[in-house]
Amino acid sequence: MDELRAISTFICAAGLGSSNGAAHAQGCTPQTVSKAIRQLEEHPDVRLFHRTTRKSALTDDGARLLSSVRAAMSRVRSASCEDEGPIRISAGGAA
């Protein structure tokens, strides 16, 4: 699973507070959500959620990551909006 998809899954799970809710919202299985979150936890060796049988709550590391990725996504959206408009392509003629 690529990191952007894993981050998107993490944001969804954090917002909904459960892997099952995130799975339902994203049209995948809870196992796929768990795999995505494990992928994010393995690289820096951190735990992103306190998990119980009923719900998940962000750890301090998870809250920091969520804040960072939301800020980054906001900057990407802002940059995308600034680039909207007509695109002109020109090519020099052969001499």
Biopython code that builds the backbone (N, CA, C, O; Angstrom):
import numpy as np
from Bio.PDB.StructureBuilder import StructureBuilder

atoms = [
    (1, "MET", "N", (0.855, -1.178, 0.000)),
    (1, "MET", "CA", (0.000, 0.000, 0.000)),
    (1, "MET", "C", (0.897, 1.236, 0.000)),
    (1, "MET", "O", (1.872, 1.301, 0.749)),
    (2, "ASP", "N", (0.571, 2.200, -0.829)),
    (2, "ASP", "CA", (1.423, 3.375, -0.878)),
    (2, "ASP", "C", (1.163, 4.289, 0.318)),
    (2, "ASP", "O", (0.108, 4.221, 0.950)),
    (3, "GLU", "N", (2.129, 5.135, 0.615)),
    (3, "GLU", "CA", (2.050, 5.968, 1.817)),
    (3, "GLU", "C", (0.912, 6.977, 1.772)),
    (3, "GLU", "O", (0.296, 7.247, 2.803)),
    (4, "LEU", "N", (0.616, 7.542, 0.606)),
    (4, "LEU", "CA", (-0.474, 8.514, 0.528)),
    (4, "LEU", "C", (-1.814, 7.870, 0.854)),
    (4, "LEU", "O", (-2.644, 8.466, 1.542)),
    (5, "ARG", "N", (-2.024, 6.664, 0.367)),
    (5, "ARG", "CA", (-3.266, 5.958, 0.694)),
    (5, "ARG", "C", (-3.294, 5.621, 2.186)),
    (5, "ARG", "O", (-4.342, 5.727, 2.824)),
    (6, "ALA", "N", (-2.161, 5.220, 2.740)),
    (6, "ALA", "CA", (-2.089, 4.912, 4.170)),
    (6, "ALA", "C", (-2.389, 6.160, 4.998)),
    (6, "ALA", "O", (-3.088, 6.080, 6.009)),
    (7, "ILE", "N", (-1.868, 7.304, 4.578)),
    (7, "ILE", "CA", (-2.126, 8.554, 5.296)),
    (7, "ILE", "C", (-3.601, 8.926, 5.206)),
    (7, "ILE", "O", (-4.195, 9.354, 6.196)),
    (8, "SER", "N", (-4.191, 8.765, 4.034)),
    (8, "SER", "CA", (-5.613, 9.042, 3.868)),
    (8, "SER", "C", (-6.456, 8.139, 4.773)),
    (8, "SER", "O", (-7.427, 8.590, 5.380)),
    (9, "THR", "N", (-6.082, 6.882, 4.855)),
    (9, "THR", "CA", (-6.783, 5.933, 5.719)),
    (9, "THR", "C", (-6.615, 6.320, 7.184)),
    (9, "THR", "O", (-7.567, 6.244, 7.962)),
    (10, "PHE", "N", (-5.415, 6.734, 7.559)),
    (10, "PHE", "CA", (-5.147, 7.186, 8.925)),
    (10, "PHE", "C", (-6.035, 8.382, 9.283)),
    (10, "PHE", "O", (-6.628, 8.413, 10.361)),
    (11, "ILE", "N", (-6.127, 9.359, 8.386)),
    (11, "ILE", "CA", (-6.952, 10.545, 8.636)),
    (11, "ILE", "C", (-8.411, 10.139, 8.841)),
    (11, "ILE", "O", (-9.083, 10.644, 9.741)),
    (12, "CYS", "N", (-8.888, 9.238, 8.011)),
    (12, "CYS", "CA", (-10.269, 8.773, 8.120)),
    (12, "CYS", "C", (-10.496, 8.047, 9.446)),
    (12, "CYS", "O", (-11.484, 8.307, 10.134)),
    (13, "ALA", "N", (-9.594, 7.145, 9.804)),
    (13, "ALA", "CA", (-9.731, 6.390, 11.056)),
    (13, "ALA", "C", (-9.658, 7.320, 12.261)),
    (13, "ALA", "O", (-10.388, 7.136, 13.235)),
    (14, "ALA", "N", (-8.782, 8.314, 12.200)),
    (14, "ALA", "CA", (-8.662, 9.267, 13.307)),
    (14, "ALA", "C", (-9.943, 10.083, 13.445)),
    (14, "ALA", "O", (-10.406, 10.331, 14.558)),
    (15, "GLY", "N", (-10.506, 10.493, 12.331)),
    (15, "GLY", "CA", (-11.726, 11.288, 12.366)),
    (15, "GLY", "C", (-12.934, 10.513, 12.858)),
    (15, "GLY", "O", (-13.794, 11.061, 13.548)),
    (16, "LEU", "N", (-12.998, 9.240, 12.504)),
    (16, "LEU", "CA", (-14.149, 8.419, 12.882)),
    (16, "LEU", "C", (-13.942, 7.671, 14.195)),
    (16, "LEU", "O", (-14.903, 7.203, 14.806)),
    (17, "GLY", "N", (-12.693, 7.558, 14.625)),
    (17, "GLY", "CA", (-12.413, 6.897, 15.892)),
    (17, "GLY", "C", (-12.481, 5.388, 15.862)),
    (17, "GLY", "O", (-12.501, 4.745, 16.912)),
    (18, "SER", "N", (-12.517, 4.805, 14.654)),
    (18, "SER", "CA", (-12.523, 3.341, 14.590)),
    (18, "SER", "C", (-12.060, 2.851, 13.228)),
    (18, "SER", "O", (-12.252, 3.514, 12.209)),
    (19, "SER", "N", (-11.449, 1.682, 13.236)),
    (19, "SER", "CA", (-11.028, 1.052, 11.987)),
    (19, "SER", "C", (-12.234, 0.588, 11.184)),
    (19, "SER", "O", (-12.244, 0.689, 9.957)),
    (20, "ASN", "N", (-13.250, 0.078, 11.876)),
    (20, "ASN", "CA", (-14.447, -0.385, 11.168)),
    (20, "ASN", "C", (-15.147, 0.771, 10.463)),
    (20, "ASN", "O", (-15.578, 0.633, 9.318)),
    (21, "GLY", "N", (-15.259, 1.904, 11.142)),
    (21, "GLY", "CA", (-15.879, 3.075, 10.527)),
    (21, "GLY", "C", (-15.094, 3.557, 9.322)),
    (21, "GLY", "O", (-15.674, 3.908, 8.295)),
    (22, "ALA", "N", (-13.769, 3.574, 9.449)),
    (22, "ALA", "CA", (-12.918, 3.994, 8.336)),
    (22, "ALA", "C", (-13.040, 3.017, 7.175)),
    (22, "ALA", "O", (-13.077, 3.427, 6.015)),
    (23, "ALA", "N", (-13.102, 1.732, 7.483)),
    (23, "ALA", "CA", (-13.244, 0.723, 6.432)),
    (23, "ALA", "C", (-14.554, 0.924, 5.680)),
    (23, "ALA", "O", (-14.584, 0.886, 4.450)),
    (24, "HIS", "N", (-15.622, 1.134, 6.416)),
    (24, "HIS", "CA", (-16.930, 1.350, 5.787)),
    (24, "HIS", "C", (-16.908, 2.611, 4.919)),
    (24, "HIS", "O", (-17.409, 2.604, 3.794)),
    (25, "ALA", "N", (-16.329, 3.685, 5.442)),
    (25, "ALA", "CA", (-16.277, 4.956, 4.708)),
    (25, "ALA", "C", (-15.434, 4.855, 3.445)),
    (25, "ALA", "O", (-15.727, 5.513, 2.446)),
    (26, "GLN", "N", (-14.391, 4.035, 3.483)),
    (26, "GLN", "CA", (-13.492, 3.933, 2.337)),
    (26, "GLN", "C", (-13.798, 2.737, 1.441)),
    (26, "GLN", "O", (-13.133, 2.532, 0.425)),
    (27, "GLY", "N", (-14.796, 1.954, 1.812)),
    (27, "GLY", "CA", (-15.173, 0.816, 0.984)),
    (27, "GLY", "C", (-14.131, -0.289, 0.958)),
    (27, "GLY", "O", (-13.896, -0.912, -0.077)),
    (28, "CYS", "N", (-13.508, -0.525, 2.108)),
    (28, "CYS", "CA", (-12.512, -1.592, 2.195)),
    (28, "CYS", "C", (-12.763, -2.389, 3.473)),
    (28, "CYS", "O", (-13.740, -2.141, 4.180)),
    (29, "THR", "N", (-11.899, -3.330, 3.766)),
    (29, "THR", "CA", (-12.063, -4.160, 4.959)),
    (29, "THR", "C", (-11.343, -3.530, 6.152)),
    (29, "THR", "O", (-10.413, -2.744, 5.969)),
    (30, "PRO", "N", (-11.767, -3.868, 7.368)),
    (30, "PRO", "CA", (-11.038, -3.392, 8.551)),
    (30, "PRO", "C", (-9.579, -3.856, 8.550)),
    (30, "PRO", "O", (-8.709, -3.164, 9.078)),
    (31, "GLN", "N", (-9.312, -5.010, 7.966)),
    (31, "GLN", "CA", (-7.937, -5.506, 7.884)),
    (31, "GLN", "C", (-7.078, -4.587, 7.014)),
    (31, "GLN", "O", (-5.901, -4.373, 7.304)),
    (32, "THR", "N", (-7.669, -4.047, 5.951)),
    (32, "THR", "CA", (-6.940, -3.123, 5.083)),
    (32, "THR", "C", (-6.600, -1.846, 5.843)),
    (32, "THR", "O", (-5.505, -1.304, 5.699)),
    (33, "VAL", "N", (-7.539, -1.370, 6.649)),
    (33, "VAL", "CA", (-7.295, -0.175, 7.463)),
    (33, "VAL", "C", (-6.184, -0.457, 8.469)),
    (33, "VAL", "O", (-5.270, 0.352, 8.627)),
    (34, "SER", "N", (-6.257, -1.592, 9.146)),
    (34, "SER", "CA", (-5.222, -1.954, 10.126)),
    (34, "SER", "C", (-3.850, -2.058, 9.477)),
    (34, "SER", "O", (-2.850, -1.625, 10.049)),
    (35, "LYS", "N", (-3.807, -2.631, 8.287)),
    (35, "LYS", "CA", (-2.536, -2.769, 7.568)),
    (35, "LYS", "C", (-1.954, -1.397, 7.235)),
    (35, "LYS", "O", (-0.749, -1.185, 7.372)),
    (36, "ALA", "N", (-2.802, -0.470, 6.801)),
    (36, "ALA", "CA", (-2.341, 0.883, 6.462)),
    (36, "ALA", "C", (-1.770, 1.579, 7.694)),
    (36, "ALA", "O", (-0.721, 2.220, 7.623)),
    (37, "ILE", "N", (-2.458, 1.451, 8.811)),
    (37, "ILE", "CA", (-1.993, 2.103, 10.039)),
    (37, "ILE", "C", (-0.704, 1.456, 10.536)),
    (37, "ILE", "O", (0.209, 2.151, 10.984)),
    (38, "ARG", "N", (-0.626, 0.130, 10.458)),
    (38, "ARG", "CA", (0.620, -0.558, 10.841)),
    (38, "ARG", "C", (1.784, -0.085, 9.980)),
    (38, "ARG", "O", (2.898, 0.089, 10.474)),
    (39, "GLN", "N", (1.522, 0.123, 8.687)),
    (39, "GLN", "CA", (2.572, 0.603, 7.783)),
    (39, "GLN", "C", (3.109, 1.950, 8.267)),
    (39, "GLN", "O", (4.320, 2.172, 8.267)),
    (40, "LEU", "N", (2.223, 2.837, 8.672)),
    (40, "LEU", "CA", (2.665, 4.147, 9.163)),
    (40, "LEU", "C", (3.376, 4.034, 10.508)),
    (40, "LEU", "O", (4.294, 4.805, 10.788)),
    (41, "GLU", "N", (2.966, 3.091, 11.334)),
    (41, "GLU", "CA", (3.578, 2.926, 12.652)),
    (41, "GLU", "C", (4.958, 2.274, 12.574)),
    (41, "GLU", "O", (5.801, 2.511, 13.440)),
    (42, "GLU", "N", (5.196, 1.462, 11.556)),
    (42, "GLU", "CA", (6.454, 0.722, 11.461)),
    (42, "GLU", "C", (7.645, 1.605, 11.121)),
    (42, "GLU", "O", (8.727, 1.426, 11.680)),
    (43, "HIS", "N", (7.462, 2.543, 10.222)),
    (43, "HIS", "CA", (8.611, 3.317, 9.739)),
    (43, "HIS", "C", (9.306, 4.092, 10.859)),
    (43, "HIS", "O", (10.505, 3.901, 11.064)),
    (44, "PRO", "N", (8.598, 4.959, 11.592)),
    (44, "PRO", "CA", (9.294, 5.645, 12.685)),
    (44, "PRO", "C", (9.198, 4.882, 14.004)),
    (44, "PRO", "O", (9.674, 5.363, 15.032)),
    (45, "ASP", "N", (8.584, 3.688, 13.983)),
    (45, "ASP", "CA", (8.409, 2.861, 15.176)),
    (45, "ASP", "C", (7.665, 3.612, 16.275)),
    (45, "ASP", "O", (8.150, 3.741, 17.399)),
    (46, "VAL", "N", (6.477, 4.106, 15.925)),
    (46, "VAL", "CA", (5.616, 4.796, 16.883)),
    (46, "VAL", "C", (4.245, 4.135, 16.888)),
    (46, "VAL", "O", (3.883, 3.410, 15.961)),
    (47, "ARG", "N", (3.511, 4.392, 17.918)),
    (47, "ARG", "CA", (2.135, 3.917, 17.996)),
    (47, "ARG", "C", (1.229, 5.125, 17.779)),
    (47, "ARG", "O", (1.367, 6.137, 18.467)),
    (48, "LEU", "N", (0.306, 5.023, 16.830)),
    (48, "LEU", "CA", (-0.548, 6.152, 16.479)),
    (48, "LEU", "C", (-1.887, 6.136, 17.206)),
    (48, "LEU", "O", (-2.502, 7.184, 17.398)),
    (49, "PHE", "N", (-2.342, 4.947, 17.612)),
    (49, "PHE", "CA", (-3.641, 4.812, 18.276)),
    (49, "PHE", "C", (-3.528, 3.994, 19.554)),
    (49, "PHE", "O", (-2.731, 3.059, 19.641)),
    (50, "HIS", "N", (-4.337, 4.360, 20.545)),
    (50, "HIS", "CA", (-4.626, 3.488, 21.677)),
    (50, "HIS", "C", (-5.846, 2.697, 21.217)),
    (50, "HIS", "O", (-6.895, 3.284, 20.949)),
    (51, "ARG", "N", (-5.727, 1.392, 21.122)),
    (51, "ARG", "CA", (-6.820, 0.583, 20.592)),
    (51, "ARG", "C", (-7.528, -0.181, 21.696)),
    (51, "ARG", "O", (-6.896, -0.734, 22.596)),
    (52, "THR", "N", (-8.858, -0.202, 21.610)),
    (52, "THR", "CA", (-9.676, -1.057, 22.463)),
    (52, "THR", "C", (-10.571, -1.863, 21.530)),
    (52, "THR", "O", (-10.523, -1.689, 20.313)),
    (53, "THR", "N", (-11.376, -2.731, 22.092)),
    (53, "THR", "CA", (-12.266, -3.527, 21.244)),
    (53, "THR", "C", (-13.375, -2.674, 20.640)),
    (53, "THR", "O", (-13.959, -3.056, 19.625)),
    (54, "ARG", "N", (-13.674, -1.539, 21.237)),
    (54, "ARG", "CA", (-14.783, -0.714, 20.756)),
    (54, "ARG", "C", (-14.357, 0.499, 19.932)),
    (54, "ARG", "O", (-15.049, 0.871, 18.985)),
    (55, "LYS", "N", (-13.237, 1.117, 20.274)),
    (55, "LYS", "CA", (-12.839, 2.315, 19.539)),
    (55, "LYS", "C", (-11.341, 2.526, 19.634)),
    (55, "LYS", "O", (-10.634, 1.827, 20.359)),
    (56, "SER", "N", (-10.884, 3.503, 18.884)),
    (56, "SER", "CA", (-9.472, 3.871, 18.882)),
    (56, "SER", "C", (-9.359, 5.345, 19.226)),
    (56, "SER", "O", (-10.196, 6.153, 18.825)),
    (57, "ALA", "N", (-8.326, 5.684, 19.966)),
    (57, "ALA", "CA", (-8.048, 7.085, 20.286)),
    (57, "ALA", "C", (-6.605, 7.373, 19.912)),
    (57, "ALA", "O", (-5.732, 6.521, 20.075)),
    (58, "LEU", "N", (-6.358, 8.565, 19.414)),
    (58, "LEU", "CA", (-5.005, 8.930, 19.004)),
    (58, "LEU", "C", (-4.063, 9.009, 20.198)),
    (58, "LEU", "O", (-4.440, 9.478, 21.272)),
    (59, "THR", "N", (-2.840, 8.545, 19.996)),
    (59, "THR", "CA", (-1.773, 8.777, 20.965)),
    (59, "THR", "C", (-1.252, 10.195, 20.725)),
    (59, "THR", "O", (-1.701, 10.868, 19.797)),
    (60, "ASP", "N", (-0.321, 10.648, 21.541)),
    (60, "ASP", "CA", (0.286, 11.965, 21.308)),
    (60, "ASP", "C", (0.986, 11.997, 19.949)),
    (60, "ASP", "O", (0.888, 12.984, 19.220)),
    (61, "ASP", "N", (1.697, 10.910, 19.609)),
    (61, "ASP", "CA", (2.355, 10.833, 18.298)),
    (61, "ASP", "C", (1.327, 10.855, 17.169)),
    (61, "ASP", "O", (1.541, 11.498, 16.141)),
    (62, "GLY", "N", (0.223, 10.157, 17.361)),
    (62, "GLY", "CA", (-0.837, 10.143, 16.359)),
    (62, "GLY", "C", (-1.446, 11.520, 16.161)),
    (62, "GLY", "O", (-1.724, 11.925, 15.032)),
    (63, "ALA", "N", (-1.653, 12.240, 17.257)),
    (63, "ALA", "CA", (-2.211, 13.594, 17.167)),
    (63, "ALA", "C", (-1.250, 14.532, 16.437)),
    (63, "ALA", "O", (-1.680, 15.373, 15.648)),
    (64, "ARG", "N", (0.051, 14.387, 16.700)),
    (64, "ARG", "CA", (1.040, 15.221, 15.996)),
    (64, "ARG", "C", (1.051, 14.908, 14.502)),
    (64, "ARG", "O", (1.100, 15.815, 13.671)),
    (65, "LEU", "N", (1.005, 13.617, 14.166)),
    (65, "LEU", "CA", (0.987, 13.245, 12.750)),
    (65, "LEU", "C", (-0.277, 13.769, 12.078)),
    (65, "LEU", "O", (-0.210, 14.306, 10.973)),
    (66, "LEU", "N", (-1.415, 13.620, 12.727)),
    (66, "LEU", "CA", (-2.671, 14.099, 12.155)),
    (66, "LEU", "C", (-2.612, 15.599, 11.893)),
    (66, "LEU", "O", (-3.030, 16.060, 10.831)),
    (67, "SER", "N", (-2.102, 16.351, 12.839)),
    (67, "SER", "CA", (-1.971, 17.794, 12.671)),
    (67, "SER", "C", (-1.059, 18.131, 11.495)),
    (67, "SER", "O", (-1.361, 19.022, 10.701)),
    (68, "SER", "N", (0.047, 17.417, 11.390)),
    (68, "SER", "CA", (1.005, 17.662, 10.304)),
    (68, "SER", "C", (0.419, 17.342, 8.938)),
    (68, "SER", "O", (0.572, 18.124, 7.999)),
    (69, "VAL", "N", (-0.251, 16.201, 8.818)),
    (69, "VAL", "CA", (-0.767, 15.821, 7.502)),
    (69, "VAL", "C", (-1.954, 16.691, 7.105)),
    (69, "VAL", "O", (-2.139, 16.974, 5.921)),
    (70, "ARG", "N", (-2.752, 17.116, 8.065)),
    (70, "ARG", "CA", (-3.852, 18.035, 7.732)),
    (70, "ARG", "C", (-3.305, 19.368, 7.241)),
    (70, "ARG", "O", (-3.832, 19.936, 6.285)),
    (71, "ALA", "N", (-2.252, 19.876, 7.882)),
    (71, "ALA", "CA", (-1.636, 21.134, 7.450)),
    (71, "ALA", "C", (-1.042, 20.982, 6.052)),
    (71, "ALA", "O", (-1.183, 21.872, 5.213)),
    (72, "ALA", "N", (-0.381, 19.858, 5.804)),
    (72, "ALA", "CA", (0.213, 19.621, 4.484)),
    (72, "ALA", "C", (-0.865, 19.526, 3.413)),
    (72, "ALA", "O", (-0.706, 20.074, 2.322)),
    (73, "MET", "N", (-1.954, 18.839, 3.712)),
    (73, "MET", "CA", (-3.040, 18.714, 2.738)),
    (73, "MET", "C", (-3.680, 20.070, 2.462)),
    (73, "MET", "O", (-4.082, 20.350, 1.333)),
    (74, "SER", "N", (-3.774, 20.898, 3.473)),
    (74, "SER", "CA", (-4.321, 22.238, 3.288)),
    (74, "SER", "C", (-3.436, 23.053, 2.348)),
    (74, "SER", "O", (-3.937, 23.770, 1.482)),
    (75, "ARG", "N", (-2.118, 22.940, 2.523)),
    (75, "ARG", "CA", (-1.191, 23.656, 1.632)),
    (75, "ARG", "C", (-1.298, 23.144, 0.199)),
    (75, "ARG", "O", (-1.229, 23.929, -0.746)),
    (76, "VAL", "N", (-1.465, 21.835, 0.033)),
    (76, "VAL", "CA", (-1.607, 21.264, -1.311)),
    (76, "VAL", "C", (-2.885, 21.779, -1.961)),
    (76, "VAL", "O", (-2.880, 22.159, -3.132)),
    (77, "ARG", "N", (-3.983, 21.793, -1.200)),
    (77, "ARG", "CA", (-5.251, 22.299, -1.754)),
    (77, "ARG", "C", (-5.124, 23.765, -2.146)),
    (77, "ARG", "O", (-5.620, 24.170, -3.198)),
    (78, "SER", "N", (-4.464, 24.563, -1.310)),
    (78, "SER", "CA", (-4.280, 25.982, -1.612)),
    (78, "SER", "C", (-3.464, 26.162, -2.882)),
    (78, "SER", "O", (-3.793, 26.996, -3.726)),
    (79, "ALA", "N", (-2.411, 25.388, -3.016)),
    (79, "ALA", "CA", (-1.571, 25.483, -4.211)),
    (79, "ALA", "C", (-2.354, 25.061, -5.445)),
    (79, "ALA", "O", (-2.198, 25.656, -6.511)),
    (80, "SER", "N", (-3.192, 24.045, -5.313)),
    (80, "SER", "CA", (-3.995, 23.580, -6.445)),
    (80, "SER", "C", (-4.973, 24.652, -6.888)),
    (80, "SER", "O", (-5.173, 24.849, -8.087)),
    (81, "CYS", "N", (-5.584, 25.345, -5.941)),
    (81, "CYS", "CA", (-6.555, 26.389, -6.272)),
    (81, "CYS", "C", (-5.884, 27.568, -6.958)),
    (81, "CYS", "O", (-6.467, 28.181, -7.852)),
    (82, "GLU", "N", (-4.676, 27.886, -6.549)),
    (82, "GLU", "CA", (-3.961, 29.008, -7.150)),
    (82, "GLU", "C", (-3.606, 28.727, -8.600)),
    (82, "GLU", "O", (-3.484, 29.659, -9.394)),
    (83, "ASP", "N", (-3.440, 27.465, -8.957)),
    (83, "ASP", "CA", (-3.025, 27.110, -10.306)),
    (83, "ASP", "C", (-4.190, 26.947, -11.272)),
    (83, "ASP", "O", (-3.973, 26.665, -12.450)),
    (84, "GLU", "N", (-5.425, 27.118, -10.797)),
    (84, "GLU", "CA", (-6.561, 26.960, -11.693)),
    (84, "GLU", "C", (-6.619, 28.117, -12.672)),
    (84, "GLU", "O", (-6.209, 29.234, -12.359)),
    (85, "GLY", "N", (-7.123, 27.842, -13.837)),
    (85, "GLY", "CA", (-7.256, 28.861, -14.861)),
    (85, "GLY", "C", (-6.800, 28.306, -16.192)),
    (85, "GLY", "O", (-6.407, 27.144, -16.292)),
    (86, "PRO", "N", (-6.852, 29.140, -17.212)),
    (86, "PRO", "CA", (-6.467, 28.648, -18.539)),
    (86, "PRO", "C", (-4.980, 28.332, -18.603)),
    (86, "PRO", "O", (-4.150, 28.995, -17.982)),
    (87, "ILE", "N", (-4.683, 27.325, -19.356)),
    (87, "ILE", "CA", (-3.292, 26.937, -19.586)),
    (87, "ILE", "C", (-2.991, 27.211, -21.051)),
    (87, "ILE", "O", (-3.715, 26.754, -21.936)),
    (88, "ARG", "N", (-1.942, 27.944, -21.301)),
    (88, "ARG", "CA", (-1.550, 28.248, -22.676)),
    (88, "ARG", "C", (-0.244, 27.536, -22.968)),
    (88, "ARG", "O", (0.712, 27.601, -22.195)),
    (89, "ILE", "N", (-0.229, 26.867, -24.084)),
    (89, "ILE", "CA", (0.973, 26.154, -24.506)),
    (89, "ILE", "C", (1.389, 26.735, -25.848)),
    (89, "ILE", "O", (0.582, 26.846, -26.771)),
    (90, "SER", "N", (2.633, 27.097, -25.937)),
    (90, "SER", "CA", (3.114, 27.609, -27.221)),
    (90, "SER", "C", (4.374, 26.863, -27.603)),
    (90, "SER", "O", (5.128, 26.390, -26.752)),
    (91, "ALA", "N", (4.575, 26.773, -28.865)),
    (91, "ALA", "CA", (5.775, 26.109, -29.368)),
    (91, "ALA", "C", (6.396, 27.025, -30.413)),
    (91, "ALA", "O", (5.706, 27.602, -31.254)),
    (92, "GLY", "N", (7.684, 27.137, -30.338)),
    (92, "GLY", "CA", (8.373, 27.967, -31.318)),
    (92, "GLY", "C", (8.296, 27.332, -32.700)),
    (92, "GLY", "O", (8.376, 26.110, -32.829)),
    (93, "GLY", "N", (8.142, 28.146, -33.717)),
    (93, "GLY", "CA", (8.077, 27.631, -35.082)),
    (93, "GLY", "C", (9.461, 27.252, -35.583)),
    (93, "GLY", "O", (10.468, 27.779, -35.112)),
    (94, "ALA", "N", (9.501, 26.351, -36.524)),
    (94, "ALA", "CA", (10.775, 25.943, -37.117)),
    (94, "ALA", "C", (11.277, 27.060, -38.015)),
    (94, "ALA", "O", (10.490, 27.660, -38.748)),
    (95, "ALA", "N", (12.551, 27.348, -37.974)),
    (95, "ALA", "CA", (13.113, 28.446, -38.767)),
    (95, "ALA", "C", (13.568, 27.986, -40.112)),
    (95, "ALA", "O", (14.066, 28.787, -40.903)),
]
sb = StructureBuilder()
sb.init_structure("model")
sb.init_model(0)
sb.init_chain("A")
sb.init_seg("    ")
for serial, (resi, resn, name, xyz) in enumerate(atoms, 1):
    if name == "N":
        sb.init_residue(resn, " ", resi, " ")
    sb.init_atom(name, np.array(xyz, "f"), 0.0, 1.0, " ", f" {name:<3s}", serial, name[0])
structure = sb.get_structure()
